[in-house]
Amino acid sequence: MPTNLRFFTRGSWSESQRFSEILRRETVGGMLLLATAGIALVWANTPWSAAYRTVSEFRIGPEALHLNLSLSAWAADGLLAIFFFIVGLELKREFVAGDLRDPRRAALPIAAAIGGMVVPAALYIGINFAAGHPENFDGWAVPIATDIAFALAVLAVLSTHLPTALRTFLLTLAVVDDLLAITVIAIFYTDHLSPVPLALALIPIGLFGLAVQRGVHHWWLLVPLAVAAWALVHASGVHATVAGVVLGFVVPVRGRYGQPTAERFEHAFRPLSAGFAVPVFAFFAAGVTVGGWTGLGDSLLHPVTDGVIAGLVIGKPLGVFLTAFLLARFTHATLDDDLAWRDVLGVSLLAGIGFTVSLLIGELAFEHGTPAGNDVKIGVLVGSVVAGVLASVVLLSRNAAYRRIYEIETADADHDGVPDIYDARQD
């Protein structure tokens, strides 16, 4: 790499506008996520907690293809497939048409995401090994995921003037993070594999891809194909959310007539994902009966809970920050002039907010309603809150600097609709 490489430089003006629009949409979804999770947590710790469990465990659906599932399972296996479809679209676009198509720009978030996966996983395994509970190792992947909607909701509450480059880094880090988490789910949390349904799933996936490649976007054709692909992947033993990612990948970034196909699909389905699918999943996943302060205190002494909390609060930020710092050190790269490493630390702490995918992996590792599964939920909730509070402290301390950077970025002396910082960057 060249010695004058800079990290966290601004992307193109069009890319910055796009990420700002994503921020505005995702923060609303994050607020809904927080609200539904809070309702579930309160309900599960009231005298009516049995009603919550009854609703969660109510089974519905045909026996064919193993689709007679509880409502909580439908939320985790079915509704989250919509969320992962958006992830697939986002991944495809970023690496095909986004700023990350440049390998030098992609190197940092990819490396940081890998570091943010390895360190918390190692920390979780180390804590459970030291406690003498190797049977808990299945939960090693719980603290590796970042919940972007939750993290952006924290940013919205803080109302900071976070520089565009750091916002872009956080979003792309979370996207790559999701890809790694999906890979982990597909490889390590597939108990059995039925090759026939998996092979048959290629048929509706192929037809779906052929239709969108040819510009056919009729919902009455695409939705049945997507449902068929999802059902067959579910029957194969691979977690059904993987079908959502694959379907997102086959959508072209640009259609036959140059239309932004992936962006149109994302715009159409993101409200369904952020406004319904993820909050409903959070409602069924976050409802753990703590048992009062005594029960919470006891749970905080369990190695599963401690491993998850340590992974999210210490391991995740440490992995992201150290990877970025070491990459800069060994490539002789420097930060953008407007930024300091404590800014990167604040974003790294935000990456420790795990929720949606962490809770999903917890259910896959320990099953719904088990003692270890409940410890995972408590660990994810406590760890996410602590990481959010620590990130808030760091980012609020940088508010004045962020405001100064924001004013420079948005200056438009020539009134051409493009901030002067981008005009200067292109000269």
C-alpha positions in Angstrom: 0.0 0.0 0.0 1.2 3.6 -0.6 2.7 5.4 2.3 0.2 8.4 1.9 -2.8 6.2 2.5 -5.4 7.9 4.7 -8.1 6.2 6.8 -11.6 7.6 7.3 -11.4 10.0 4.4 -14.7 11.2 3.0 -16.4 9.2 0.4 -18.0 10.7 -2.7 -20.8 13.2 -2.3 -23.4 10.9 -3.7 -22.3 8.1 -1.3 -22.4 10.5 1.7 -26.0 11.5 0.7 -27.0 7.9 0.5 -25.5 7.0 3.9 -27.3 10.0 5.4 -30.6 8.7 4.1 -29.9 5.3 5.5 -29.2 6.8 8.9 -32.5 8.6 8.9 -34.4 5.4 8.1 -32.4 3.1 10.4 -32.7 5.2 13.5 -36.5 5.0 13.4 -36.2 1.2 13.2 -33.8 1.3 16.1 -36.2 3.2 18.2 -38.9 0.6 17.4 -36.4 -2.1 18.3 -35.7 -0.6 21.6 -39.4 -0.1 22.4 -40.5 -3.7 21.5 -37.5 -5.2 23.4 -38.4 -3.1 26.4 -42.1 -4.2 26.3 -41.1 -7.9 26.1 -38.6 -7.6 29.0 -41.1 -5.8 31.2 -44.0 -8.3 30.3 -41.7 -11.3 31.0 -41.1 -10.0 34.5 -44.6 -9.3 35.5 -47.2 -11.6 37.1 -48.5 -12.2 33.6 -45.2 -13.7 32.3 -46.9 -17.0 31.7 -49.1 -15.3 29.0 -46.0 -14.0 27.3 -44.5 -17.5 27.2 -47.8 -18.9 25.9 -47.9 -16.4 23.0 -44.2 -17.1 22.2 -44.7 -20.9 22.2 -48.0 -20.9 20.2 -47.4 -23.2 17.2 -48.9 -22.5 13.8 -48.1 -23.7 10.2 -48.2 -26.9 8.2 -46.1 -30.0 9.1 -44.8 -30.1 5.5 -41.1 -29.0 5.3 -41.0 -28.8 9.1 -43.0 -25.6 9.1 -45.2 -26.2 12.2 -43.3 -23.6 14.2 -43.8 -21.5 17.3 -44.4 -17.8 16.9 -41.0 -17.1 18.2 -39.5 -19.5 15.7 -41.4 -17.9 12.9 -40.0 -14.5 13.9 -36.4 -15.8 14.1 -36.5 -18.0 11.0 -39.1 -16.2 8.9 -39.2 -12.5 9.6 -35.5 -12.2 10.0 -35.1 -13.5 6.4 -36.5 -10.1 5.3 -33.8 -8.4 7.4 -31.1 -10.5 5.9 -32.5 -9.9 2.4 -31.8 -6.2 3.0 -28.3 -7.2 4.2 -27.7 -9.1 1.0 -28.8 -6.1 -1.1 -26.5 -3.8 0.9 -23.5 -6.1 0.6 -24.0 -6.5 -3.1 -24.3 -2.8 -3.7 -21.3 -1.8 -1.5 -18.9 -4.1 -3.1 -20.1 -3.5 -6.7 -21.0 0.1 -6.9 -20.3 1.7 -3.5 -17.1 3.4 -2.3 -16.0 -0.1 -1.1 -15.4 -1.3 -4.6 -12.0 0.2 -4.1 -9.9 -2.5 -2.4 -8.0 0.1 -0.3 -11.3 1.5 1.1 -12.7 -2.0 1.7 -9.6 -3.2 3.5 -10.2 -1.2 6.8 -13.8 -2.2 7.5 -13.2 -5.8 6.4 -10.1 -6.1 8.7 -11.9 -4.4 11.5 -14.9 -6.7 11.2 -12.6 -9.7 11.4 -10.8 -8.3 14.4 -14.2 -7.6 16.0 -15.1 -11.2 15.5 -12.0 -12.9 16.7 -11.3 -11.0 19.9 -14.8 -11.3 21.5 -15.1 -15.0 20.5 -11.7 -15.7 22.1 -12.6 -13.8 25.2 -15.9 -15.7 25.6 -14.2 -19.0 25.1 -11.4 -18.0 27.6 -13.9 -17.0 30.3 -15.9 -20.3 30.0 -12.7 -22.4 29.8 -11.4 -20.7 32.9 -14.7 -21.4 34.7 -14.5 -25.0 33.7 -17.6 -25.0 31.5 -16.5 -26.2 28.0 -20.2 -27.2 27.3 -20.9 -23.5 26.9 -18.4 -23.1 24.0 -21.3 -23.3 21.5 -22.1 -19.7 22.3 -18.7 -18.4 21.2 -20.3 -16.5 18.2 -22.9 -14.6 20.3 -20.8 -11.5 20.9 -19.4 -11.2 17.4 -22.3 -9.3 15.8 -23.1 -5.6 15.7 -26.7 -4.4 15.6 -26.6 -1.5 13.2 -30.2 -0.3 13.9 -29.5 -0.3 17.7 -26.2 1.5 17.2 -27.7 4.1 15.0 -30.6 4.6 17.5 -28.0 5.5 20.1 -26.5 8.0 17.7 -29.9 9.5 17.1 -30.5 9.9 20.9 -27.0 11.5 21.4 -27.6 13.9 18.5 -23.9 14.1 17.9 -22.3 15.6 14.8 -20.4 12.4 13.9 -18.3 13.0 10.8 -19.6 11.4 7.6 -16.5 9.2 7.3 -17.0 7.6 10.7 -20.7 7.1 10.0 -19.7 5.4 6.8 -17.2 3.2 8.6 -19.8 2.2 11.2 -22.3 1.2 8.6 -19.9 -0.7 6.3 -18.3 -2.4 9.3 -21.8 -3.6 10.4 -22.6 -4.8 6.9 -19.3 -6.8 6.7 -20.0 -7.9 10.3 -23.4 -9.3 9.2 -21.7 -11.2 6.3 -19.3 -12.8 8.7 -22.2 -13.6 11.1 -24.2 -15.2 8.3 -21.2 -17.3 7.3 -20.8 -18.4 10.9 -24.5 -19.3 11.2 -24.4 -21.3 7.9 -21.2 -23.2 8.8 -21.3 -23.7 12.6 -25.0 -23.7 13.4 -26.3 -26.2 10.9 -27.0 -29.4 12.9 -28.0 -31.5 10.0 -27.9 -31.0 6.3 -30.5 -32.4 3.8 -28.9 -32.0 0.4 -32.1 -32.6 -1.6 -34.1 -29.6 -0.4 -30.9 -27.5 -0.5 -30.4 -28.5 -4.2 -34.1 -27.9 -5.0 -33.8 -24.4 -3.4 -31.5 -23.4 -6.3 -34.5 -23.6 -8.7 -36.6 -20.8 -7.2 -33.5 -18.8 -6.4 -32.4 -19.1 -10.0 -35.9 -18.2 -11.3 -36.0 -15.2 -8.9 -32.6 -14.0 -10.1 -33.6 -14.5 -13.8 -36.7 -12.5 -13.3 -35.1 -9.5 -11.6 -32.2 -9.6 -14.1 -34.7 -9.3 -16.9 -36.6 -6.4 -15.2 -39.6 -8.5 -14.1 -40.6 -7.1 -10.6 -44.1 -8.3 -10.2 -44.7 -9.1 -6.6 -47.1 -12.0 -7.4 -44.2 -13.8 -9.1 -41.2 -12.8 -6.9 -42.8 -13.3 -3.5 -43.9 -17.0 -4.2 -40.4 -17.7 -5.5 -38.8 -16.2 -2.5 -41.1 -18.1 -0.1 -40.4 -21.4 -1.9 -36.6 -20.8 -1.7 -36.9 -19.9 2.0 -39.0 -23.0 2.8 -36.6 -25.3 1.0 -33.5 -23.8 2.7 -35.3 -24.2 6.0 -36.1 -27.8 5.3 -32.4 -28.5 4.4 -31.2 -27.7 7.9 -29.3 -24.5 6.9 -30.8 -21.6 8.8 -33.5 -20.1 6.7 -32.2 -16.5 7.0 -29.4 -17.5 4.7 -32.0 -17.7 1.9 -32.7 -14.0 2.4 -29.0 -13.1 1.9 -28.7 -15.3 -1.2 -31.8 -13.7 -2.7 -30.4 -10.3 -2.0 -27.2 -11.2 -3.8 -28.9 -12.2 -7.0 -30.6 -8.8 -7.4 -28.6 -6.7 -9.8 -27.3 -3.4 -8.7 -28.2 -2.0 -12.1 -31.1 -3.4 -14.1 -31.3 -4.0 -17.9 -32.1 -0.3 -18.6 -29.7 1.2 -16.0 -32.3 1.4 -13.3 -31.0 1.1 -9.7 -32.7 -2.2 -9.1 -31.0 -3.1 -5.8 -31.7 0.3 -4.4 -35.4 0.1 -5.4 -35.7 -3.2 -3.7 -34.0 -1.9 -0.6 -36.2 1.2 -0.5 -39.3 -1.0 -0.8 -38.4 -3.6 1.8 -36.4 -1.7 4.4 -39.6 -0.2 6.1 -41.0 -3.8 6.3 -37.7 -5.0 7.9 -37.0 -2.1 10.2 -40.6 -1.3 11.1 -42.0 -4.8 11.5 -39.7 -7.8 11.0 -36.9 -6.9 13.4 -39.1 -5.3 16.1 -41.3 -8.4 16.2 -38.2 -10.7 16.4 -36.9 -8.5 19.3 -40.3 -8.8 21.0 -40.1 -12.6 21.1 -36.3 -12.8 21.6 -35.8 -10.3 24.4 -38.4 -11.5 26.8 -36.4 -13.2 29.5 -37.6 -13.6 33.1 -34.8 -12.2 35.2 -36.3 -13.0 38.6 -35.8 -9.6 40.2 -32.5 -8.1 41.3 -31.5 -11.4 43.0 -32.0 -13.4 39.8 -30.2 -10.8 37.8 -27.3 -10.8 40.2 -27.1 -14.6 40.1 -27.2 -14.6 36.3 -24.3 -12.1 36.2 -22.2 -14.7 38.0 -22.7 -17.3 35.2 -19.9 -17.8 32.7 -22.2 -17.6 29.7 -23.5 -14.2 30.8 -20.0 -13.0 31.7 -18.5 -14.2 28.4 -21.2 -12.4 26.4 -20.9 -9.2 28.3 -17.1 -9.2 28.2 -17.2 -10.0 24.5 -19.5 -7.1 23.6 -18.1 -4.5 26.0 -14.4 -5.3 25.9 -13.7 -7.8 23.1 -15.7 -6.2 20.3 -14.4 -2.6 20.7 -10.9 -3.9 21.4 -10.9 -6.0 18.2 -12.2 -3.2 16.0 -10.0 -0.5 17.4 -6.8 -2.5 17.6 -7.2 -3.8 14.1 -7.7 -0.3 12.7 -4.7 1.0 14.7 -2.4 -1.8 13.7 -3.4 -1.6 10.1 -2.6 2.1 10.1 0.7 1.4 11.9 2.0 -1.3 9.6 0.8 0.4 6.4 2.1 3.8 7.5 -1.4 5.1 6.9 -2.7 8.2 8.8 -6.1 9.3 9.9 -7.9 12.1 8.1 -6.8 15.5 9.4 -10.2 16.2 11.1 -10.2 13.1 13.2 -8.4 11.6 16.2 -8.1 8.0 17.4 -10.5 8.7 20.3 -13.2 9.2 17.6 -12.4 5.7 16.3 -12.6 4.4 19.9 -16.2 5.9 20.2 -17.3 4.1 17.1 -15.6 0.9 18.2 -17.6 1.0 21.4 -20.8 1.4 19.4 -19.8 -1.8 17.5 -20.2 -3.5 20.9 -23.9 -3.0 20.8 -25.1 -6.4 19.7 -28.8 -7.4 19.7 -30.6 -8.9 16.7 -28.0 -11.3 15.3 -26.5 -11.9 18.8 -29.9 -13.1 20.2 -30.5 -15.2 17.1 -27.1 -17.0 17.5 -27.9 -17.4 21.2 -31.1 -19.3 20.3 -29.3 -21.4 17.8 -26.5 -22.3 20.2 -28.6 -23.1 23.3 -32.2 -23.3 22.1 -35.1 -21.2 23.3 -36.0 -21.2 27.0 -32.9 -23.1 28.3 -31.0 -21.7 31.3 -28.0 -21.0 29.1 -30.2 -19.4 26.5 -31.7 -17.0 29.1 -28.1 -16.2 30.3 -27.3 -15.2 26.7 -30.3 -12.9 26.6 -29.3 -11.2 29.8 -25.7 -10.9 28.6 -26.7 -9.4 25.3 -29.0 -6.9 26.9 -26.6 -5.9 29.7 -23.6 -5.8 27.4 -25.4 -3.8 24.8 -26.5 -1.2 27.3 -23.0 -0.9 28.9 -21.4 -0.6 25.5 -23.9 2.1 24.5 -23.3 4.1 27.7 -19.5 3.9 27.3 -19.8 5.0 23.6 -22.1 7.9 24.7 -19.5 9.1 27.2 -16.7 9.1 24.5 -18.8 10.6 21.7 -20.4 13.3 23.9 -16.9 14.4 24.9 -16.2 14.9 21.2 -19.3 16.9 20.5 -17.6 20.2 20.0 -15.1 18.8 17.6 -17.8 17.0 15.6 -19.8 20.2 15.4 -16.7 22.0 14.0 -16.1 19.3 11.4 -19.8 19.3 10.4 -19.7 23.0 9.8 -16.7 22.7 7.6 -18.3 19.8 5.7 -21.5 21.5 5.0 -20.1 24.9 4.0 -21.3 25.7 0.4 -19.9 29.2 -0.4 -20.6 28.8 -4.1 -24.2 27.6 -3.6 -23.9 24.8 -6.1 -25.7 22.2 -3.9 -22.4 20.4 -3.2 -20.5 21.1 0.0 -17.2 22.9 -0.7 -15.2 20.1 0.9 -16.3 17.8 -1.8 -15.5 20.4 -4.5 -12.0 20.8 -3.1 -11.6 17.0 -3.0 -12.2 16.7 -6.7 -10.0 19.6 -7.8 
